Structure formats: structure tokens, C-alpha cells
Amino acid sequence: MRVGKFGLVNNFLPYYHLEKEGRYEIVEDSPKNLARMLQSGEIDYAPVPSFFYLANRDRLEAHSFCVASDGEVYSVVVVSKRKRLDDSPIAVTTKSVTSARMLEIIVREKGMINRLVPADGSFFEMLESYDHALVIGDEAIKARMVFRVVMDIGEEWREITGLPAVFGISASQRGRGDARSVDDDLVSSYRKGMETLDEVVEIASMKFRMPAEFLRVYFSELVHVAGKRELRSLDVFEEMCHEHGLL
Ligand SMILES: C=C(O[C@@H]1C=C(C(=O)O)C=C[C@H]1O)C(=O)O
């Protein structure tokens, strides 16, 4: 079994014990690349961007492991050179599949008039050409330490839907029964990670060069097991994507 893992700090805690146990071959890559590898069959199970799952629902089976937040997520944010978000365009990282669509929905639902412009490059490069930028993952955590956070997509999503934002959901190709046991093992590994939070935070802080105090809050608040509200949120996201012509 080849198991995908986001090469982001948000997957560090849940995979920490699973990797130590060494029962699976772990393939680390970006959310976008994992989606491609899952589709081609190079890997058997992986978290993928939720939008990718929704767009391929007929071929994919979702599992419990997810990357979600019920309120602030800290790592999917619009950062700004300005004091506050004004009407000027927002650069949107091309690394995002899901939150780029969520932002589009949020902007329209709130009646904002900002243009959303896809942009490559680091947050520094994005903010050279634009006042505001949507960034995700480790890049967002680094960016929020330098620039002002003017929107947290987890928080905005809950404001609009009353539900948690599900950014990534684990999936396998339909009919792969053995993927379920990987999912069970990963969820157990996540729970064990939370029981050994001090150790995991210390190692992650050195590896990713991020403050331990931040990681403690970040790891504790991320939601990694999809329950009823997370599944409902995926359905709502799908409905809203249809409503806004994104799916
Ligand atoms: C929580 C995050 O959400 C990520 C956002 C994604 C997207 O916008 O496509 C995909 C995977 C998630 O890991 C993060 O990047 O930190």
C-alpha cells in the first residue's frame, strides 16, 4: 500500500506515529500532486483537496481522515500589505484547489467586489504585485508572521455556513477495500499524536522552524476526523459550487 501525505506541517502530527511504525510506504507531496497520483493509481490512499474529491466523486471513495477546522484554521488566510482588506484585487495561490473556490464563494456571498487573480510564486512575490494574497499551508504560516491576516478562510466559512471548513479529505479509488484499514490506522495515529502532543510539537517546531506555542494551538485546533458536520459541510460546499458555476 502506498499512502500519500501532504508535505505540510498540518500532516505532521497525524502521520507521526504511523510513520514510526513503518507499516506503509509513505509518499509525501503537495495536495495537488497527491490528487494526480491517486487518480493515476500511483498511490492507493491519500488526503486530497476537498474540491478534487467533489469533482471526482463518482470514482473516489472518501474516508474519515481529513484536514478541517471549525473556525480559524490559521494556515488558509488572506494576508495583506494594508491595514485592512479593501476593494483591490486578491492574488490567489495556484497551489490551492479548494480554498481558492471557497474564497470565490465567500466573496460572492458577502457581496464583495474584489477581483481574484491566480498567481504563482511565494507570498513575497505575490504581495509585490498585489495588496492582498490568499496563501495556504506552511507558506501561510510563514506569511502570517510577516503580514497582516485580513481573512481566515476557516472562520469565514463557518460564518457563512455555520459549519467547519473541510480543506482536505482522504480518499481512495472506489472498490479498494484495503484503504479502509489504512484510514483506521491513520486515525489511531492521529489520536496517539494528540496524546503525545509535547513530543510532536517539539520535533515539528525544530523541523519546520515554527514557534512551539503556535504549533501547539494549531495542532490542537485542526480537525482530522470527519464526523457528521464535516460531511454535511462537504455537501454544502458541493451545492454552493454548483450554485456559483464552479462545478
Ligand atoms: C489547511 C490547509 O488546507 C489545505 C488547502 C488545500 C487547498 O486549498 O486546495 C488543500 C489541502 C489542505 O491542506 C492548509 O493548507 O494548511
The ligand as an SDF file (V2000), in Angstrom:
LIG
                    3D

 16 16  0  0  0  0  0  0  0  0999 V2000
   -5.4890   23.5030    5.9740 C   0  0  0  0  0  0  0  0  0  0  0  0
   -4.9220   23.6470    4.7980 C   0  0  0  0  0  0  0  0  0  0  0  0
   -5.6840   23.3850    3.7260 O   0  0  0  0  0  0  0  0  0  0  0  0
   -5.1300   22.9340    2.5250 C   0  0  0  0  0  0  0  0  0  0  0  0
   -5.7840   23.5960    1.4280 C   0  0  0  0  0  0  0  0  0  0  0  0
   -5.9410   22.9990    0.2250 C   0  0  0  0  0  0  0  0  0  0  0  0
   -6.4720   23.7620   -0.9430 C   0  0  0  0  0  0  0  0  0  0  0  0
   -6.7930   24.9410   -0.7920 O   0  0  0  0  0  0  0  0  0  0  0  0
   -6.5620   23.1930   -2.0350 O   0  0  0  0  0  0  0  0  0  0  0  0
   -5.6180   21.6520    0.0920 C   0  0  0  0  0  0  0  0  0  0  0  0
   -5.2290   20.9160    1.1690 C   0  0  0  0  0  0  0  0  0  0  0  0
   -5.2360   21.4400    2.5320 C   0  0  0  0  0  0  0  0  0  0  0  0
   -4.1700   21.0050    3.3100 O   0  0  0  0  0  0  0  0  0  0  0  0
   -3.5420   24.1290    4.6820 C   0  0  0  0  0  0  0  0  0  0  0  0
   -3.0140   24.2650    3.5740 O   0  0  0  0  0  0  0  0  0  0  0  0
   -2.9350   24.3890    5.7120 O   0  0  0  0  0  0  0  0  0  0  0  0
  1  2  2  0
  2  3  1  0
  2 14  1  0
  3  4  1  0
  4  5  1  0
  4 12  1  0
  5  6  2  0
  6  7  1  0
  6 10  1  0
  7  8  2  0
  7  9  1  0
 10 11  2  0
 11 12  1  0
 12 13  1  0
 14 15  2  0
 14 16  1  0
M  END
$$$$
